Amino acid sequence: MRLVKICGNRTFEDTAVSINQGADYIGFIFSSESRRQVKANDVGRWMEAFSKEMRPKLVGVFVHPTIQFLEDVLAAVELDCIQLHGDEDEEFVKQVKEKFGLSVWKALPHHEHVIEEMEKFSHWVDGYVIDSRVKGMWGGTGVAFDWSNVSDYTIWAKNNRKLCFIAGGITPENITELLEKGAENIDVASGVETNEKKDVEKIAKLIEKVKG
């Protein structure tokens, strides 16, 4: 079954739209390096409106966090997954996995040696987000990468019992092409927004195409 993650939810309204339209995962960015940064206390308060049984899984997106910062966020909001979106090394990823026991995803910028990078982190992560490489940015680029090798990433992840999400420049208009290239799981933010707010129609259209 294909999975959809709606990331970069910045408000209660964004969160409600993403949940009500049937996202499998919703992402919140806890990094000052992103214009979509949110505060953990706010997210914790928003989630009080949704029963845990009815909501999708919650993903916290972090860039070069300290262990203390992760602890502080987790004290405020009950995350299901920690996504490390910077250039965190294997030792730190291992430390996060062992300390918190949650699902851990590692974001990797697309380049010719992505599968080698996936292998490097495979002992400590449950999934990957393959995103565009844009200088000075850690995700949320709105830029698509060359999808020629997407099927290789998907197959490697499935063979190793990992999730693999494709991110970067995905929209309802180009999602069919990406799926035809072999993607299964989709991570989208700006591609389902209008005026920097989550758009009901765009999310519904994208999810319909992904889920078929």
N, C-alpha and C positions, 0 to 999 in steps of 0.2 A: 504494500500500500504506500503510495506517495504521501509525503508529509510536507506541510507548509508552515514556515515560521514567518510571522509578521514582526519585524524588529523595529526598534527606534520609536516605541510608543512613548509619547511625551506628556500626555494628559489623561485624565480619567476618560474623557470622550474617546480618545484614540484607543484606549484599552478596551472600552466597551464595544466599539466597532469591531476590533480585531477578534474579540471573543465571540460576539454575536454572529459574525460571518463564518465562524467555523475553523479558525486557525488551529493547528495542532500544537503549536508552540507560539508564545508571544515573548518578545525580547525587550529588555529594558537596559539602557546603556548607563553604566555608572562610571563614566570616565570624563574628566574635565577636558579631554582632547576632542570631544564630540559636541557638536551643536545640539545633539539630541540627549544630552546628559539629563538625568533625573535624580531626585533624591530618594534614598531607600525608604525613608519615613513616609513620603508621599505615596510610593508604590504600595507599601504595606497598608496604608489607609484605603487606597483605591480597591484593593483586593478584598476588603471586608464586604463589598457589595456582591461578591460572587462566591457561591459555595465551592469548596475545593472539588467536589464531585463533578461540578458542571464546567469548571474552567479548564483551559488547556494547561500544558506544562509551562512553567515560568523559567525563562533563561535570563541570567544576569550576564551582561557583556562588560568585560573589564580589560583595560590596557595597562600592563605593568603594575598591577596592584600589589600592595603588601599583604601579608597574611592578616595583619590587624585590620586592614580596611575590609577584607573579605569577611572577617568575623563581625565587624560592625554592620555591614550590609545584611548579613544573614540573621543578625539579631532583630532587624527591623522588618524583613520580608522573607517569607519561606520560599526560597528558590528550589527548583528541581534540577537545575543545571547551571554550571559555571562555564562560561565561554571566555577563553583567554585569547584576546584579539591583538596582542602586541607581539614582540619578539621574545617572549618568555622561553627560557631554556628547559631542557628535559628535567633537570633537578628541581626546578620550581614547580613544574607541572606535576611531578611525582609527589612533591610535598603537599600540594593542594589536594590531590586525589586521596592521599593517605590521611590527611587531617580531617577533611570534611566528609568523605565518603559519598559525595554526590556524583552525578554524572558530570563528566568534564569533557568539553569540546575544545579543540585547538583550531583557531583560524590560521590559515596559511595563504599567503599571496600566491597567485598563479605564476608559475615559472617552469622552466623545462625540467626541473628536478623535484617536482611536487611529490611524486610517489616516494622518493627517497626520504623526504621530510615526513610524510605520513608514517612510513616505517619507523622512523626515529622515535616518534612519540607513541607508537602503538601500544606499548605496555601500560601506559598511564591514562589514555583517553578512551572515551566511548564514541566519539564522533569528531568530524572535521567540518569546517566551513572553508571552502575554497573561494577566495575573493580576488578582486582586481588589485593590482599593485599600482598605487598612485603615490608619488613622492609627497611626504609630509602628511599623509592621511592614513589612519588605521580604520579602514572600513567606512561604510556609508558614502562611498564615492559616487554612486549613481552611474558608474562607468562599467560596461561589460568587458570581459576579457575574451580572448580567442577560445571558443568553445570546442575546438577540434578534438581535444583530449578528454573531454568530460566523461565519456563512456569508460575510459581507462580508470579514472578516479572512482567512478561508481562501482565498477566491477571489483577493483582492489578492495574497496571498503566492504562490499558484500562478502567477498571471500574471507575477509578477516573479521567479520561480524561487527563492523562499525557502521555508524551512520555517516553519510557524506552529503552535506548541503552545498549547493552552488549559490553564490551571491554575486552581486555587482551588476547594476544596470538592467535588472530584470523588470519587465512590465507585462501587462496583460496582452500587449501587442506582439511581443517577441517570445513569450513563454512557449508557444507551440514549437518554434524552432529549437529552443533549448531542450525540450523534452525529446525531440527527434534526434538530438545529438547524444542522448543517453542519460540525461539527468533524471533523477528520481525525486530528490528532496530539494525544496526551494526555500531560500532565505531572501526576503524582500523588505525594503523599507521605503525609500523615496518613490519607487515605481508604483506604489499604490497610494500615493498622496496627491492632494490638490491643495495648493497654497500651504504646504507643510503640515497638513492635517490628513489623517487617514481617511480615505474616500471609500464609502460603502460600496459603490458600484464597481470601482476598480478592484477592490478586494474580492467581491463576489465573482467578478468575471475571471480573475486569475485563478481563484480556487476551483471554479467550475472547470476550467481548462486543465488544471493539474489533476484533479480527481476524476475527470472524465465522466 
